[in-house]
Amino acid sequence: MKSRSSLDGQHFHVVVIGGGINGVALARECARAGKRTLLVEQNDFASGTTSRSTRVIHGGLRYLEHGEIDLVRDSVRERERLLRERPHLVQPLHFLFLLNEESQRSALKVRAGLWLYQRIAGRKSGDLSEMESKRVERALDRGHRWTIFNFEDAQCEFPERLVAEWLTEAIQAGAVVRNHCEVLAVDVAHGRARGVLLRDRTTGKDQRVDAGWILNCTGPWADRVCQRSAIRTTKPMLGGVRGSHIVLSRFAGAPGTALYSEAADGRPVFVLPWNEQVLVGTTEISDTGDPAKTAPSQEEIEYLLRTVTHLFPKAKLGTHDIKYAFAGIRPLPYSTGNKLSAVTRRHFLHDHADDGAARMISVIGGKLTTAASLARECARKIGIAVPEPKSIAVGPAAALDPLLNDEVLEIARAGAVSEETARGLMEWHGHRAIEIARMALVSADLRAPICPHTSHIVAEVVEAYGRECAVTLGDVLLRRVPVALGACWSEQCSREAALRIRGVMGWDEQAIGSNLESLEVERTAFLRRPARQSSALEAAAD
Ligand SMILES: Cc1cc2nc3c(=O)[nH]c(=O)nc-3n(C[C@H](O)[C@H](O)[C@H](O)COP(=O)(O)OP(=O)(O)OC[C@H]3O[C@@H](n4cnc5c(N)ncnc54)[C@H](O)[C@@H]3O)c2cc1C
């Protein structure tokens, strides 16, 4: 752990609590406006809901069912912006919407919804190639009559990387950032939030900082921050809804495109190509437990496996195909009586002035897709003049392919690394890739792959510790260079990686041991392995 200077007694114009995508976007916005900004995260940046999502950057086709057209408009605009501004991280994704005779949604309703969606997006979806369509149709259950529609959305395979980029931009703009640093309480006096009490988990030291504004961006933890600070809201701000996913190895007939279909209960389910695996989600279960301990239940895993098995019976999927399962809590606004799927996905900014804590705002809800626009809105609410970004023309995006061969070749030459490694650097680090490659040129240790199964290299680890505020090995391998989410990763890979990193980081045996232990504790708590011998699970797959 690096030693960090104490913040005790310092004054910040804005303190942002919570380093998920929303908190990081907001800290970046405030720092860019020249405000002295502190961002505090109890674990690691993007380790909460942000890394537990389905990772789709979407206009929100589903919101149309609930008549939230302005939300779709905002989401589409933000999706287009991300596609253009971060083409290495956010890429177009073609979806097939699958219906059969048992589906609850009618073909007419879906056709009308997609027509409206495309009108709002300002572009018509291209059809999938005949060959790919046929391939998907062949793999689907032949016992059903399928109706298939096409539409376009986008995917950010690694929102962890998007957060890392925004974080470094926040730092460049002057923000002070601290991960592994918990806000114990917001200090409220005379009806006003005045500062926060922090515990830096890297040093164990408590510190108090003063703040002009406190922005509670703790996602599903938002009510807890208020409770521990004795800030009483008239009702809970959140109604946490757990969503789980399973990650499968790629199976015979696995689609190379995204599928949107219905589970047996009519809920929408995604089957997505992701990280050379197949991501299936999600569920919706009311959950008011500790978000840090959330995990998929056996029933949710069975439900998801059953759903994908019904789509692809020929693949004969079983528990052994599940690499891992993970869950997150959607920080949805509190609501009573609504079906969970009908709770609005709109975000709210809760001003705590009426709760006796003026100059504190809690951010409730929000999507990966709209984090940047939420940040602009929240910054404006506290009086920061944020210019509207240049308008984005909707329509086919130009030059979306970040894997331009010339650039890949230049990176490969600069670092004396393979084209595969250069491409990987480009995909995860965008414009920084060339700098990382130059760093790698210095030694063979830096050019070495992090483990034998990946083309990502040790130089990326050095970048993560040196420039992207990684503190633990988990921060590095689960988020900054997220190779540990890959299809091959195992405890053996963690050990191999630690040994390869030790030289460049100067770790002794004790440091290797403690880094490895904390990585494995975090990895196994996050990425759950379903019980192998579950008869219910095997039945789900039958
Ligand atoms: C199952 C699921 C699927 C989803 N799919 C999508 C999708 O496909 N597309 C999309 O756009 N959105 C999706 N979302 C929504 C999206 O992921 C979230 O809305 C978004 O990540 C919320 O970000 P956040 O920054 O508000 O919260 P978080 O990412 O949870 O960040 C909050 C942070 O606050 C920290 N914190 C808490 N308490 C304290 C404290 N006392 N001191 C310091 N730090 C603290 C936490 O550690 C955490 O890192 C999905 C969500 C879920 C759960």
The ligand as a Tripos MOL2 file, in Angstrom:
@<TRIPOS>MOLECULE
LIG
   53    58     1     0     0
SMALL
NO_CHARGES

@<TRIPOS>ATOM
      1 C1        -27.9280   -5.8960  -12.4930 C.3       1 LIG1
      2 C2        -27.6780   -4.5260  -13.0450 C.ar      1 LIG1
      3 C3        -27.5960   -4.3470  -14.4180 C.ar      1 LIG1
      4 C4        -27.3890   -3.0660  -14.9210 C.ar      1 LIG1
      5 N1        -27.2200   -2.9250  -16.2640 N.ar      1 LIG1
      6 C5        -26.9850   -1.7090  -16.7890 C.ar      1 LIG1
      7 C6        -26.7420   -1.5730  -18.1730 C.ar      1 LIG1
      8 O1        -26.6940   -2.5500  -18.9220 O.2       1 LIG1
      9 N2        -26.5490   -0.3230  -18.6550 N.ar      1 LIG1
     10 C7        -26.5700    0.7850  -17.8490 C.ar      1 LIG1
     11 O2        -26.4030    1.8880  -18.3640 O.2       1 LIG1
     12 N3        -26.7580    0.6810  -16.5180 N.ar      1 LIG1
     13 C8        -26.9500   -0.5490  -15.9720 C.ar      1 LIG1
     14 N4        -27.1340   -0.6940  -14.6300 N.ar      1 LIG1
     15 C9        -27.1760    0.4980  -13.8040 C.3       1 LIG1
     16 C10       -25.8080    0.9990  -13.4520 C.3       1 LIG1
     17 O3        -24.8850   -0.0420  -13.3030 O.3       1 LIG1
     18 C11       -25.8600    1.7700  -12.1480 C.3       1 LIG1
     19 O4        -26.9490    2.6090  -12.0980 O.3       1 LIG1
     20 C12       -24.6030    2.5930  -11.9570 C.3       1 LIG1
     21 O5        -23.4780    1.7610  -12.0380 O.3       1 LIG1
     22 C13       -24.6570    3.2900  -10.6340 C.3       1 LIG1
     23 O6        -23.4230    3.9030  -10.4290 O.3       1 LIG1
     24 P1        -23.1480    4.6810   -9.0910 P.3       1 LIG1
     25 O7        -21.8730    5.3680   -9.2650 O.co2     1 LIG1
     26 O8        -24.3280    5.4950   -8.7410 O.co2     1 LIG1
     27 O9        -23.1030    3.5240   -7.9750 O.3       1 LIG1
     28 P2        -21.9390    2.5000   -7.6040 P.3       1 LIG1
     29 O10       -21.2200    2.0180   -8.7900 O.co2     1 LIG1
     30 O11       -22.5340    1.4790   -6.7080 O.co2     1 LIG1
     31 O12       -20.9310    3.3980   -6.7810 O.3       1 LIG1
     32 C14       -21.1760    3.8060   -5.4660 C.3       1 LIG1
     33 C15       -19.8850    3.7200   -4.7100 C.3       1 LIG1
     34 O13       -20.0300    4.3190   -3.4240 O.3       1 LIG1
     35 C16       -19.1270    3.6680   -2.5540 C.3       1 LIG1
     36 N5        -19.4980    3.9490   -1.1690 N.ar      1 LIG1
     37 C17       -20.5820    3.4970   -0.5030 C.ar      1 LIG1
     38 N6        -20.5760    3.9410    0.7680 N.ar      1 LIG1
     39 C18       -19.4630    4.6930    0.9240 C.ar      1 LIG1
     40 C19       -18.8900    5.4000    2.0120 C.ar      1 LIG1
     41 N7        -19.4540    5.4260    3.2130 N.pl3     1 LIG1
     42 N8        -17.7180    6.0440    1.8240 N.ar      1 LIG1
     43 C20       -17.1020    6.0310    0.6100 C.ar      1 LIG1
     44 N9        -17.6100    5.3560   -0.4510 N.ar      1 LIG1
     45 C21       -18.7760    4.7020   -0.3100 C.ar      1 LIG1
     46 C22       -19.2750    2.2070   -2.9440 C.3       1 LIG1
     47 O14       -18.1880    1.4340   -2.5370 O.3       1 LIG1
     48 C23       -19.4330    2.2870   -4.4470 C.3       1 LIG1
     49 O15       -18.2310    2.0440   -5.1540 O.3       1 LIG1
     50 C24       -27.2950   -1.9660  -14.0680 C.ar      1 LIG1
     51 C25       -27.3440   -2.1510  -12.6890 C.ar      1 LIG1
     52 C26       -27.5090   -3.4260  -12.1780 C.ar      1 LIG1
     53 C27       -27.5110   -3.6460  -10.7090 C.3       1 LIG1
@<TRIPOS>BOND
     1     1     2 1
     2     2     3 ar
     3     2    52 ar
     4     3     4 ar
     5     4     5 ar
     6     4    50 ar
     7     5     6 ar
     8     6     7 ar
     9     6    13 1
    10     7     8 2
    11     7     9 ar
    12     9    10 ar
    13    10    11 2
    14    10    12 ar
    15    12    13 ar
    16    13    14 ar
    17    14    15 1
    18    14    50 ar
    19    15    16 1
    20    16    17 1
    21    16    18 1
    22    18    19 1
    23    18    20 1
    24    20    21 1
    25    20    22 1
    26    22    23 1
    27    23    24 1
    28    24    25 2
    29    24    26 1
    30    24    27 1
    31    27    28 1
    32    28    29 2
    33    28    30 1
    34    28    31 1
    35    31    32 1
    36    32    33 1
    37    33    34 1
    38    33    48 1
    39    34    35 1
    40    35    36 1
    41    35    46 1
    42    36    37 ar
    43    36    45 ar
    44    37    38 ar
    45    38    39 ar
    46    39    40 ar
    47    39    45 ar
    48    40    41 1
    49    40    42 ar
    50    42    43 ar
    51    43    44 ar
    52    44    45 ar
    53    46    47 1
    54    46    48 1
    55    48    49 1
    56    50    51 ar
    57    51    52 ar
    58    52    53 1
@<TRIPOS>SUBSTRUCTURE
     1 LIG1         1 GROUP 0 **** ****
